Amino acid sequence: MIEIRGLSKAYRGQDGSQVQALADVDLTVRDNEFLTVLGPSGCGKTTMLKMIAGLIPWDEGSIAIDGVEVDGPGPERAMVFQNFALLPWATVLDNVAFGLEMRGVGKAERHERARELVTTVGLAGFETKRPGELSGGMQQRVGLARALAVQPKVLLMDEPFGAVDEQTRRLLQEELLAIWEHNRVTVVFITHSMEEAVLLGDRVVLMSARPGQISEIVDVPLERPRSSDVGGLERSSEYSEITAHLWERLREMHAEHGRVGGIAS
Amino acid sequence: MSAALAPSPSLRTRVERLSGAQASALSLAIGAVLWEIVGRVAQVPFFPPLSEVLVRLGDMVVTGQIVGNLAESLGNLVIGFGVSLTIGLVLGTAMGRYRRVNAMFGIYVYALLTAPSLVFAPIFFSILGSGRGSIVGVVVMYSTFIMIITTASAVENVSPGLVEMGRSYGAGEWRLLTRVILPAAAPSIFTGIRLGVGRAVTGMINGEMFIAVVGLGRIVTQAGKRFDGAGVLAILLVIIVVAVAAVALTQLVDRRITSWVPQTSKDAA
């Protein structure tokens, strides 16, 4: 369980004014829940995720994972990055094994584990390739395998499919669902796509900008497993209702802020 | 028959078809011919034609003048460059990674980079005498600072996303440096090392010309004093070979370590 209480963060903008990135955010992520976080740019969703990851400090409040205060990165959490963040000089296998290597796991053992995960994400046969030889979708599979390799309890995903084309994105969503259905961990998934938030999440956290706050938490009662029939889900009335509601709320937020900036962050 | 009918390729297409090695060889051949012609026409004592220089070089090799001095110079070069490389990598990495270290040393490094390095020769001479120590000192003054600065900027410019990724997987500072930052910075660091090698060779010769009683720099000075133009240029040829070989060796190491960089982006750089 991730408990976020009164989380606040302000930083100085370039013009010297104070920007409230997060203001008094309270959020509880349940064990083995797939939580998606949706919001316009500048709502602090990535900031919040990186705080959970222990990568950036905050001003006030607390984050606890299973009752333990977050104080830097920890072995129970693993992150998947928007721009993949792969080591360009390392092979697919070594990239997947990176987290294990940082934990001091021996070469034979970490390669064996990495090999399994390379297969899980559908990259068998590409073990010795370097990231530069792979498509964006394949690179993010490596990023996902690297995160899963350390067997995290919490998977933190920062707009992981934002940098790939629409068709690849769809395939990756289905595969992520299939992997998660097979191996349920707690997932916090940042996205700027309403469709993606609803397709993947048990709940959608809607955030608003300036200051970054939680505006609403929407339950997604769509049946699981969802991986086998994503197309069918999208034609269901529940799916349409939820996305319509989310769009309405996002539209209000954009109207409030004079339609500056897009929802893409 | 068709071969006879085909139009002969223009000079331009012939040049475009040359491989890199062929183009270099062609350029060297043209340079050699020009040197020979200018040398013969000009008839000045300090610019003899290439053929005369090569004959003189042959004499010097046979009499043993080159080999002993070359070995001496290479010793100075290797030790001096080794010291420079160590300082350059360690201090450069620290400056690129830690703001405070940068603030402490940056001012000295930039001052010494722009200062004419040879002014330190008399200082080394007065402290260390005319032996190897002084020459090594001059080589270090010539080649260290450029490597510090390029290493610092290479380390500073490593993608923050990669560093963040490393931290998120629990990498401590040492692993972050050795497994993420330095490999990522390696291609840019090697650019600095190449520049450092070139400057180290210059430093070696200049230092020897000023200080040493042995070495290539010493014998080139002696030849100059004897008005032995062919001798000066013969030694210069040896020095150029040393420099080119040193840079080629660096490139060899560079290619092995940074083979992951796509060749196209290397060409563009």
Chai-1 contact restraints between the chains, C-beta under 6 A:
chainA,res_idxA,chainB,res_idxB,connection_type,confidence,min_distance_angstrom,max_distance_angstrom,comment,restraint_id
A,A53,B,S168,contact,1.0,0.0,6.0,A-B,restraint_1
A,L55,B,E164,contact,1.0,0.0,6.0,A-B,restraint_2
A,L55,B,S168,contact,1.0,0.0,6.0,A-B,restraint_3
A,P73,B,R167,contact,1.0,0.0,6.0,A-B,restraint_4
A,P73,B,S168,contact,1.0,0.0,6.0,A-B,restraint_5
A,P73,B,G170,contact,1.0,0.0,6.0,A-B,restraint_6
A,M79,B,S168,contact,1.0,0.0,6.0,A-B,restraint_7
A,N83,B,G161,contact,1.0,0.0,6.0,A-B,restraint_8
A,A85,B,G161,contact,1.0,0.0,6.0,A-B,restraint_9
A,A85,B,L162,contact,1.0,0.0,6.0,A-B,restraint_10
A,A85,B,M165,contact,1.0,0.0,6.0,A-B,restraint_11
A,P88,B,W260,contact,1.0,0.0,6.0,A-B,restraint_12
A,W89,B,P183,contact,1.0,0.0,6.0,A-B,restraint_13
A,W89,B,W260,contact,1.0,0.0,6.0,A-B,restraint_14
A,G99,B,Y169,contact,1.0,0.0,6.0,A-B,restraint_15
A,M102,B,Y169,contact,1.0,0.0,6.0,A-B,restraint_16
A,M102,B,G170,contact,1.0,0.0,6.0,A-B,restraint_17
A,M102,B,A171,contact,1.0,0.0,6.0,A-B,restraint_18
A,M102,B,R175,contact,1.0,0.0,6.0,A-B,restraint_19
A,R130,B,W260,contact,1.0,0.0,6.0,A-B,restraint_20
A,G132,B,P262,contact,1.0,0.0,6.0,A-B,restraint_21
